[in-house]
């Protein structure tokens, strides 16, 4: 199944009517997924990833999910269908829909790394992809989380905290992708020492 992003209703009344009639094929907007595609999902956009699609999802800190439709799935913990919040969705959905699409970004080659820069929202997040065949060096001047999505190996990361004048060295042991899920990775603090001025 292709991932679902957005809807096809032209008005809130149409959105509510199609939801109540369970006309999901008429209401929900499905997109084909390009390999290495990037999509920025605005708040208020219904979305579902779909079977067989591997994603790396970056989101703002939030503890709320509103469900319009849950494909009649059964929660293994309760053995019941999960709760849906249709009224809350009606109050928060984008009308009209913003009609987002997948974007493809070019890669550049830097110091042995293939680097694809997807987005930079100052103060929120910067997202990029690094692909390294054997050995490479990547320079980034801000704090970052690094996740190994596929492959294995080791990495040394050096960070410098300007405010406290400390260097941190981190050893990142590689991970292995197994059955299309992230299998294991860990970040270990190796050394911390005060910088000599």
C-alpha positions as a printed Julia matrix, in Angstrom:
197×3 Matrix{Float64}:
   0.0    0.0    0.0
   1.29   3.47  -0.86
   1.62   6.01   1.96
  -1.27   8.39   2.58
  -0.62  12.15   2.82
  -3.51  14.6    2.88
  -7.06  14.39   1.55
  -9.18  15.16  -1.51
 -12.17  16.93   0.11
 -12.95  20.47  -1.08
 -14.75  21.57   2.08
 -15.05  20.62   5.74
 -18.6   19.41   5.1
 -17.35  17.09   2.35
 -14.51  15.86   4.59
 -16.97  15.05   7.42
 -19.5   13.41   5.1
 -16.93  11.15   3.4
 -15.5   10.2    6.81
 -18.92   9.28   8.2
 -19.74   7.29   5.06
 -16.3    5.57   5.34
 -15.48   6.52   1.76
 -11.74   6.29   2.42
 -10.68   5.78  -1.2
 -12.57   8.92  -2.14
 -11.27  10.97   0.82
  -7.66   9.92   1.44
  -4.82  10.94  -0.89
  -2.19   8.28  -1.62
   1.22   9.02  -3.16
   3.75   6.74  -4.82
   6.95   6.65  -2.82
  10.24   7.38  -4.58
  13.35   5.8   -3.08
  15.27   8.52  -1.17
  12.26  10.85  -1.35
  11.72  13.55   1.27
   8.36  14.93   2.38
   7.61  17.72   4.86
   4.2   17.14   6.43
   2.45  20.31   7.66
   0.51  20.2   10.92
  -3.12  19.29  10.26
  -2.31  16.85   7.44
  -3.73  13.31   7.73
  -0.99  10.77   7.03
  -0.19   7.06   7.27
   3.06   5.44   6.14
   1.72   2.21   4.66
   3.0   -1.35   4.47
   6.44  -2.04   2.99
   7.71   1.55   3.25
  10.84   2.21   5.31
  10.97   5.75   6.69
  13.17   7.84   8.91
  10.79  10.17  10.69
  11.88  13.48  12.25
   9.21  15.32  14.22
   8.76  18.01  16.79
   8.29  16.97  20.39
   4.59  16.14  20.82
   2.63  13.51  22.71
  -0.63  13.71  20.77
  -1.88  11.61  17.87
  -5.38  12.15  16.49
  -6.73   9.19  14.54
  -9.3    9.65  11.8
  -9.23   6.02  10.64
  -7.05   3.15  11.79
  -7.57   0.59   9.0
  -9.57  -1.52  11.52
  -6.36  -2.72  13.14
  -6.48  -4.52  16.48
  -4.23  -3.29  19.3
  -2.22  -6.37  20.47
  -2.19  -5.05  24.05
  -5.99  -4.71  24.39
  -7.23  -7.01  21.58
  -9.61  -4.2   20.56
  -9.62  -1.57  17.84
  -7.66   1.52  18.81
  -9.58   4.63  19.79
 -10.2    7.2   17.08
 -10.79  10.94  17.53
 -12.77  11.98  14.47
 -14.32  15.12  16.0
 -10.88  16.45  17.0
  -9.59  15.71  13.49
 -12.53  17.65  11.99
 -11.52  20.64  14.15
  -7.82  20.5   13.2
  -7.54  19.21   9.63
  -6.26  21.56   6.9
  -9.1   22.65   4.61
  -8.19  22.99   1.82
  -5.46  20.38   1.87
  -1.94  21.69   1.18
  -1.31  18.95  -1.44
   2.25  18.18  -0.45
   4.45  16.02  -2.68
   7.67  14.06  -2.29
  10.81  16.0   -3.15
  14.13  14.73  -4.43
  17.36  16.5   -3.52
  20.74  16.3   -5.25
  23.73  14.88  -3.4
  27.22  16.37  -3.2
  30.51  14.58  -2.55
  32.52  15.93   0.39
  35.68  14.35   1.83
  34.66  10.8    0.88
  31.0   11.22   1.88
  27.94  11.45  -0.32
  25.86  14.15   1.41
  22.19  14.88   0.71
  20.78  17.92   2.5
  17.0   17.7    2.89
  16.02  20.62   5.08
  17.15  23.25   7.54
  14.66  24.8    9.94
  16.79  27.07  12.17
  16.1   26.37  15.82
  14.11  23.22  15.0
  16.08  20.72  12.95
  18.56  20.15  10.16
  18.28  16.87   8.31
  20.86  15.35   6.0
  21.9   11.92   4.82
  25.47  10.63   4.77
  26.52   7.67   2.66
  30.07   6.38   3.05
  31.56   3.45   1.15
  34.75   2.93   3.15
  36.09   6.04   4.86
  35.06   9.68   4.93
  34.97  12.88   6.95
  31.92  15.08   7.55
  32.03  18.54   9.12
  28.98  19.94  10.9
  29.12  22.98  13.2
  26.09  22.22  15.36
  24.93  19.51  17.74
  23.42  16.56  15.88
  21.98  13.11  16.42
  23.42  10.49  14.09
  21.62   7.22  13.41
  23.01   4.37  11.39
  20.19   3.15   9.15
  22.03   0.58   7.05
  25.45  -1.02   7.2
  28.09  -1.47   9.83
  31.33   0.09  10.93
  32.74   2.52  13.46
  32.91   6.26  13.68
  34.73   8.75  15.9
  32.9   12.0   16.5
  34.56  15.03  18.1
  32.43  17.79  19.58
  33.47  21.06  21.18
  31.23  22.88  23.66
  32.17  26.57  23.19
  30.37  27.75  26.33
  32.16  25.33  28.68
  35.4   24.93  26.7
  35.15  21.14  26.69
  35.99  18.62  23.99
  33.93  15.45  23.8
  34.96  12.44  21.81
  32.32   9.88  21.0
  32.68   6.47  19.52
  29.77   5.38  17.38
  29.59   1.65  16.77
  27.86   0.76  13.55
  24.48  -0.87  13.25
  23.04  -3.56  11.07
  19.79  -3.28   9.18
  17.82  -6.51   9.5
  14.45  -7.13   7.88
  14.1   -3.41   7.09
  14.11  -2.3   10.72
  16.83  -0.53  12.66
  18.41  -3.34  14.63
  20.92  -1.74  17.01
  23.11   1.25  17.45
  24.71   2.95  20.37
  26.73   6.03  21.09
  29.42   5.73  23.75
  31.2    8.62  25.47
  34.9    7.84  25.24
  36.75  10.88  26.59
  35.99  14.26  28.08
  38.71  16.7   29.02
  39.05  20.43  29.56
  40.56  22.28  26.62
  43.91  23.89  27.32
  43.74  27.6   26.45
